[in-house]
Amino acid sequence: MALKISQLAPVTALTGTEPIELGIAGDKSATAAQIGAMSTPGFKNYLINGDFAINQRVFAGGALAAGVYGFDRWKAGTGGCNISLSAGVLTHTSGPLVQVIEAPNLAGKTITVSVDGLSGGNLSVSVEGVAGVIVASAGRSGVSIAVPGTSTGNVTVTLTPASGAVNYKRVQVELGSVATAFEWRPVAIELALCKRYYEKSYSDGVAPGAIAQQGKSAVAFSGVTAGSNLGQASTQFTAAKRIPPAITMYSSATGAAGKLRDNANGVDVAGSLAGGATTSFIWWGNTAGGTQVNLDMQWTADAEF
């Protein structure tokens, strides 16, 4: 049905609470605030895994050495840190917790770093060396920071307890000087974002290095000349990596790093890799003997900062 101009609702100033017309006079089914929410672009939270729910490494909590990752996208800063998670609440006992945001184009802009339910003390924040403090609060609390104009590449966000252990949840970094509600994203999307930096073959909840059959990569064929035979295969990532990742292979039967499992002979054998791609890698190994090639492995791919 074609609409005449006279049928369209008049445009008026909005306060954010009154109903507005959505094109045809008399349709007042949405408020200005709702329209604003619908028009807000996704991914307002520059952090990935801000609620610490993605845990591919199956980090059990506790001490992390400097530069070591625990929950996806979060690593310990200088001197290490100690963190644990229970029912979605992070207990941050000591030390700096860091996330590097990949090239977010925030140079010269004001951002707000916020958390929910901060208790036990204040939380010190550093964004590219600019310091701020989030004051303990039962609700959502944050601090606004001006990102240096020289920060044209990656942006490092660091959280450190100001004094003693603190508890908090749902960390967010967003544009502007106001701390808004935490942006929830579907698990499938959050996991895919994490996999740009780290991915494993193991099933969810299975730690790298565990003895596990599900998810492994394999190559098998028979009818070859008796002796040591070469098996080679290519494995595709489910998400393209930030850079060509560091690959670690694990025997599916023993969990030994750097090994393939030769199932035809019931032993581990040395594995070799050809990387250099952000989408896949090639792996191979020689069997211990016989007329069959039946090799498999589990793996991790690390492209973190």
N, C-alpha and C positions, 0 to 999 in steps of 0.2 A: 504494500500500500504506500503510495507516494504521500508525503507529508507537506502541507503548506507551511510556509514560514510562520503564519499566525498560530499554528498548532504547537510550536515549540515553546518550551518554558522560558520565561525571562531569566536572564543571568543577573544575580544579585550577590552582594558581598556575603560571605559565609563566616559564621562564628565558630563552626565546628560542631555544633550541637543540633541545629535545626534541620528538619528534613528538607531535602532538595529534590527538584524534579529531574528525572533522567531522560528527558527528551520529549515526552508527551505530557501535556498539561493534565494534572490530576494524579500522576504516578509519583508518590512521595515515599518510596519504599526504602531509601537509604539516607543516612546522615552524611554530612560533609566529612566527618572523621572516617566513616567507612569508605567513602570514595577515595580519601587520601591513602588509606591502607591498601586499597586495590591498585592504586597507581604507583605505590612505592616499589621501586625495583627490588628484586631479591638480592640476597647475599649482602645485607647491610653490615653483617659481622665479618670483619676482615680476618678474624682468626678462624682456623679450622680445628674442629674438635674442642670447642670451647667448654663443653661439659664433660670432657675426658671419657666419653662413653666408648670411643673406638680404642681398642687395645690389642692390636695385632700381635705385638710381642709378648702378650700375656704377662705384663709386668704386674707383680704381686704387691707392689708398694714397698717403701723403704728407701734406703740410701741409693743415690745415683751419683756416679763419678762425673766430673766435669765433662761436658760434651756428649754424655750418654743419654739416649732417649728412653723414656718409660712409656707413658701413654702416647698414642700417635701424635706427632707434630710437637711434642713438648720434651725438651731436654734440660739437663742440669747446666747451670752457668758456672762461672769461675769458682772453684773450690767445692763444687758438688752441691747437692741439695737432698732433702729427705721429704718425701710426700707419700700419702696413701689415700685411697678412695673408699668410701663406705656410703652406700645408698645415695650416690650422686654428690656427696659432700667431700671436698678435698681437704684433708688435714695437711697443712704445709708447715712442717716442723721447723725447717731451717734451710738456709741457702737460697740462691737465685734459681727461679724456674723460667725458662726462656722459650719463646716461639719466634722464629724468623718468618716474616710475611714476605712472600715473593713479589718483588717489584710492584707495590700497590699504588704508585703514583700519588703519594701523600705529601710530597715535599712542599713545605710552606703552609700546610693546611692544619686546622685545629681538629683534633680527634678526642674522643672520650673513651677511657678505659674503665670498665665497670664490672662489678661482681654482685652476686646475690648473697645475702645472709652472712656478711663478714662478721666474725666474732673472734674473741681472744686477743684482739689488738688491731692496730692499723696495718695496712699493706702498702709497702713502698713500691712505686712503679717507675720504670725507666723506659723511655722510648727514644732510641737513638741518642742516649746520653742525657736527655732532658728528664729531670726528676719530678715526681709528684707523689702524693700520698692519698690513698683511699681510706677514709675514716670508717671505723667499724659502725655497722648499722644492721638492723634486723631486716630491712628491705633491700632495695637495689641502691647501691652507692658507687660513685665513680669520681674520676678526676679528669679534667680537661688539660690537654697538653698540645702545644704548638710544635709540630714536627719541623725540624730544621730544614731550611730551604736547600741545603746541600744534600739532603737524603733523597737522592734521585734513583737509587737502586732498591735493594731489599731493606726492610725496616725491622729492627730487632726490638721486641717487647720483653721486658724482664720484670718479674714479680718476686718480691722478697719480703718476708715477714719483718715488720719494723722492730719488733721485740718479742721473742718467744713464739710459740706455735700459734697459728691462726687457722680458722676454718672458713671456707667459702665455696661457692659453686657458680657455674655458668658464667664464664669470663667472656667479655665482649669488647671489641674495639670497633668504633663506628665514627663516621664523620660528624662534626658539630660539637657543641659544648653541652649537650644534654644526654644523660644516661637514660636510654629507653629500654623497654622490655627485651629480654634475651630472645634472639631470633632462633627458633627451632627449625631445623631442616630434617627431612626424612633420612633415616639411617643409610639407605642406599646411596643417597647423594653425598652424605658426609664421608662414608667409606670410600667412595670413588675419589673424592678430593684428597683423602689421606693416601690413596694408592699412587698418586702422582709422585710421592716421595718415598713410599715404602710399601712393598707387597710381598706376600708369601704364598707358597703353594698349599700349606697346611690349612685344614679346616678351621673355622672360627673357634677360638678357645683352646687350640692346640699350639703349644709353644714351639718355636723353631728349635730343632735338635731333638725333638721327641721321636720315639719310635712310632711311626704312623704310616698307614698305607693310603688312606684317602687323600686325593688331591695330587698325588705324585705325577711326575713326568716319566714317560717310559718309551723304550724302543725295543722291539723284539722281531726276530725272524730266524728261520732255521734252514737246514740244507746246505750249510757252508762247509768248506774243507776243515777237517778236524785240526784244532790248534787254537791259538789266540787270535780272535777276530775282533774287528773294530765295529762298534755301534755308535751312530751319530744321529742327533735329532735337533730340531729347533723348537723352542718354547716361546709362545706369545704371552705378553703381559695383558692383563685386562684393562690397564690404563697406561697411556704413554707417560714416560718418566720425565722429570725436570731435566735431567742429564743422563747419559748412559750410566746405569747403576752398577754398584759393586755387587756381584753375585756370589752367594755362598751356597754350595751344594751339601746335602746331608744324605747319608745312607738311610733308606727307609726302614732297614732292619735293625740298625745299631745306633743311628743318630750321629755317627761319626762325621765330622765336618770334612769337606774336600773329597768325599768318597761317593761312588756309585755302588749300588747293590747289584752284584752278578747273581741273579736268581737261579740260573742254570747250574751254577757251581756252588751256590750257598756261601759266597764270600763277598767281602767288600773289595773294590778295586779303585785305583786312582781315577779321578775324573779330570777332564780338561774343559776349558771354556774359551769361547770367542765372543767377546762383548762388542761394545762400541755403538750399539743401537739403543734408542729410547723405547722401542716397541717390542723387542725380542732378544733372545740370545741363543747361541748354538753351543751344545755340549756333546762330549763324546768320551769314550773309554774303551779299553781292550778287555775282552773276557779272559778268564783264567784258563780257558781251554774248551774243548768239545766242539760240537757241530751246531750249536745254538747260540744266538745272541739274545739275551733277555736282561736288559739293564734298566734300572730306574733310579729315581732320586727325588728328594724334596729339595726346596730351594727358598732363598730369600733374595730380594732385590732392593738395595738401599741407595736412594738418590737424595738423601737428606742433606741439609747444610752442615 
